[in-house]
Amino acid sequence: MINPIVTTDWLAGRLDDPRVRVLEISSELEDTTYRQGHIPGALRWFWKDLCWHATDREFVTPDMLAERLGPQGISANSTLVLYGHPVQYGTYALWSLTMAGHEDLRVLDGGRTKWIAEGRPLTTEVAEFSVADYKPKPGNTKMRLGRENLREHLGDPDRVLLDVRSPEEYSGERVMEYGTFDHGAERGGRIPGAVHLYFRELLNSDDSFKPPEQLREMLNRAGANPAQVKEIVCYCRLSHRASLAWTAMTHVLGYSDVKIYDGSWTEWGSIVGYPVEK
């Protein structure tokens, strides 16, 4: 199995490879940052437009993915390299496009931050490619959990819930990590029994993943140890940060049963009758 995490050196050596397509996945609705400079050849997507169903707050399906990527010159056999702005949007796309069935997915370790920090080239040129015939392949949603499953298994000793939000969100002081406005759920707090590890602790200052031994030690201290539980479930506010933890555990450490509760705190913290802990 191919490890999807690639280095800046790896990508720099393949920018002219016609089998490789690069996508910048952005949290910004407007493309201002992209037009100021991006990795050469990179195409830009606002995260919802790529990863979500157009109306249903569901994830992109294999057929939808074909409709979105084919016109950009991407086929089902393309090596698709994702990088985030911020970094967690790259891992979110890795997770959602894995569920949509694209097989050759890569995510750039450190994303845009590390690329720029190393002084690597940027361009303002918007790449154009000929339309490709994208034949969708079956998706795989086994790494996703819904709220009913989570509620039914609260207190299950074989499962650990890992909350990767900020300390203020975990304590219930805030429902959003930063900003003047504090919104994103009706209540503050955490899912009962959840342990905590802030997602930034998994990263170096350049947004690349810390070494495996450090990641394993931090996760073990938090209680997310696969030797002690059968299943680890991550969540945050909208599941972007959770996808970064999922990537670290699944693809850096090789843990076999890591899932994401994608509704995360935005959903759980707003449902009438669902228990909250502070």
Residue, then its C-alpha position, 0 to 999 in steps of 0.5 A: m500500500i502506498n503511503p500517501i504522505v509525500t515530501t516537498d522534495w518528492l513533489a518538486g521533482r514531479l511538477d512536470d510529470p503529466r500523471v501528477r495533478v496538484l490541488e490547493i484546498s482552501s478555507e477561503l471562499e475567494d481565490t485571493t491567496y491562490r492568485q497571489g501565488h501557488i505551487p506551479g501547476a496547482l488547481r484551486w478548490f474551495w473545500k466545500d465545493l470539492c469535498w461536499h455534496a452540493t446541497d445535502r451536507e453529505f460527502v462527494t460521491p464517486d460520480m460527483l468526483a468524476e464530474r468535478l475533476g474530469p473537466q480539470g484534466i484529472s482521471a481516476n488514474s491520476t496521481l492527485v497531490l493535495y495541499g491545504h490552506p491551512v494545512q488541515y484542509g489538505t488532510y480533510a480532502l485526503w479523507s473525503l476523496t478516499m471515501a469517494g474512491h480516488e485511489d492514487l491520493r497523496v497529501l503534501d507534508g507541511g502543505r503550503t506553509k512548508w513549501i513557502a518556508e523552504g523558498r520553493p517556487l510559486t506562480t500566479e499562472v492558473a494552469e489549464f489541462s485538457v478534459a480527462d475521462y474520469k471513470p469513477k471507482p467504488g468508494n470506501t466509507k469505513m473510516r466515517l461514523g455518525r452520531e447514532n453510532l457514537r451515542e450508542h457506544l458512549g462509555d464503550p471500553d473498546r473505543v476511545l474518543l479523541d477530541v483534537r480541538s483547542p483546550e478552550e473548546y474542550s473545556g467548554e469555554r468556547v465553541m470555536e477555536y479563534g475569532t471575534f465571533d464564537h459560533g459553530a454549536e449551540r452549547g460548549g463542552r465535549i462528548p462525554g468520556a472524550v480525551h484531549l490532544y490539541f491537533r497543533e501538538l502533532l505538527n512542527s512549526d512548518d506544519s509538517f508531522k512530527p516524527p513517529e515516535q513523538l506522535r506515538e508518545m503524545l497519543n499514548r499519553a492522551g489515551a489513544n493507544p491501539a494496544q489498549v483499545k480496539e478503535i479510535v474515533c476523532y472529532c473536532r468542530l467540523s472534522h478538518r482538524a480531526s482529519l489531520a489526526w486521522t492521517a497521522m494515526t493511519h498513515v504515519l503510525g499505521y494504526s488500523d482502526v481509526k475513524i472520524y465522527d464527521g458531524s463533530w461538535t457542530e452537530w453534537g453540540s446542537i442536538v437536543g437531548y445529546p449529553v455534554e460534558k464539561 
